Amino acid sequence: MHLAFLFFSVLAAAAFFAGSLVLTSMGYHYGKRYLNENGQTSVAGLGSIEAAIFALAGLLIAFSFSGALERFDERRKLMTAEGNAISTAYDRLDMMENDRKLALKSKVKEYFGARIDLYHEGIDYSLWEGVEVEIPSYTARIDKLRTEIWNDAIAACEATDLKLICAMTLPPLAKCLRQHAREMAQTGGILHTPSTSRCSLSGLEAPS
């Protein structure tokens, strides 16, 4: 994933740089020919047009960086919320009976490790959609662990008479297991710079 995104970034940067050089050269030669044909030394109002174009380009770049910071901050908040939810659920399991407590805590720890593996290795980048997508094998492992943890927790609560402990354990555990779905619902995937901004910046290269 990292190599694919790095290759795409380098290729896009090289294409923008080469395109800028080509369009600048074309503009210079066409402008020089226009001035020679009309016997002029300069074009009236050209400075104002250039100032407007560069101001618009600066505005689009500023919006792109602002959106990137907002997405980073939102992602950090969601990951912090998931870490707190998993920590709370893990601590509440200490109130259950020893044999079931150890088994559930082991699976919650494995679930947490699976979530870390997903962020480290289980996310790929879709060039066509412009978003990061989760690799199915990693999400299948997470879904399996989620189902096993919840079923074991329900079975443990049905086998005990301490219903108050279950009432204090199941809600944070359910929040922990639902946090990933809540993340995807809020973000709709992990988006990068909108295509509209990229196309607008590309279009501004021609007149500049």
N, C-alpha and C positions, 0 to 999 in steps of 0.2 A: 504493500500500500504506500509506504513512504517513498520507495523508489519510483513508483508510478506517478505519484503526485509531484515528486522532484523533477522527473523527466518532463511532465506536462508544464510545470512552472517555468523550467528553463526554455522549453520550446516556445511557450507563449511569449516570454520576455524577448527571446531572439527574434521572433516574428514581429513583435511590436517595434523593436529597434530597427530591424531591416526595413520594415514598412515606413517608419519615420524618415529614414535616409532616402528611400526611393521617392516618397512623396515630396520631401523637401527639394530634392534635385529636380523633379518634374516641375514643381511650382516655380523654382528659380528660372529654369529655361523657358517655360511658357510665359512667365512675366517679362523676361528680358526680350523675348521675341515680340510680345505685345507692345512694349515701349518702343522698340525699333521700328515697328510697322507704323505706329502713330506719331513718331517723332517726339515722344515725351521722355522726360527724365524721371518722373515719379507718378504715382497714382494717387489722386486726391481721395482723402478719407481712409487710406489703407491702415494708418496707425490706429484709428478708432475701431476698425474691424478686427484687427489683431488683438487689441486690448479686450474687446468683448469675448473673443474666442478663448483667450487664455484665462479670463475671469471665469468663464463657464467651465473650462477644464479644471481649474482650481477648485471650484465649487463641487464638481462631481467627485474629485479625488478626496476632498474633505468628507463628503457624505459616505464614501466607501470606507474610509478609516473609522469614521464614527460608527457605522453599522458593524464593522468588524469588532470594535471594542464592546459594543452592546451584546453581540452574540457570544463573545468570550466571557463576559460577566454573567450572562444568563446561564451559560454552560457550567461555570464555576459554582453558581448558586445551586443548580440542580444536582451536581455531583456532591456538594456539601450536604444537601438535604438527604441524599441517598446514603451517604456515609453515616449520618446521624441516625437515620431510620434503622440501618443494619446494626449499629452499635446498641441502640435501645432494645431492639428485639433480642439481641444476643445476651444482654444483661438480664432481661426479664426471664429468660429461660432458666436462670439459676433458681427460681422459685419452684420449679417442677421437681418431680421425684428423680433420684440420682440416675437410674438406669436409662430412663427416657431423656433426661436432661442432657446427658453426655452424648447420646446419639443425635439429638436435635442440634446441639451446639456444634458438633462435628460437621453436620450437613450445612448449617448456616455459614460456618467458616469456609467450607468448600464452595458454597454459593458466592460468597464474597470474592474468593479467589477466581471463580469463573467470570465474575463481572470485571475484575481487574484484567484478566486475560483478554476479554472482549475489547477493552479500550487499548490494550497494548498491541494485540495482534489480530483481533477479529473484526477490524473495520477496514473496508476498502473504499476507494474513491471512484465514483462513476463520472467519467468524462462527459457523457451525454446529458446526464441530469444535473451535473454540477453540485452533487451532494455526496456526503459520505454514507455508505450503506453497510449494514452489518452482514457478516458472513454467516450463512445459514447454519453451518455446523456448530458455531459458537452459541448462537441463539437457541439451537435445539438442546444443547447441554444445559443452558440456563433454565429453559422451560421445564426440562425433566427434573432438575433439582428443585425448582419452585413447586412443582406438583408433589414431589416426594416429601418435602418439608411440611407443606400444608396438610397432606394426608396423615403424616405421622403426628403432627400437632393435634389434629382432630381426634385421632385414635387415642392419644395420651390423655386428652381431656375427657373422653368418654369412659376411660378406665379408672379415673380418679374421682373421689368424692369432694375434692377441694375445688369447687366451681369458681370460687372467688379468684383463685390463682389463674384459672383459665381466662376469666374475664379481664385480668390484668395482662395476660401474656398474648392472647390471640390478636387484639387490635394492633399493637405495634408490629407484630409479626406480619399481619396482613398488609400494613402500610409499607413494610420493608419489601415485601414481594411484589407490591403494585407500583413501586416507585419508578421502575424502568418504563412501564407503560405510561405513567404520568409524564415522564420526561419526553417521550416521543409524541404524546398528544399536545404538549405545550410548544414544542419546537418544530414538529412536523418534519423531523430529520435535522441533520446538522448542515445548515446552509452556509454557503460562502457568498462572495460578492454577487449581487443579482446580475443576471444576464443583461438587463436593461442598462445598467451603469457601464458594464464592459463594452456593450455595443455603442453607447453614446461616446465613450472615450475614444473608441476606434474611429467613429465618424468624425470626431473633431480633429483627427490627424490630417485629414485631406485638406481642409481649408487653412490649417495652420502651417 
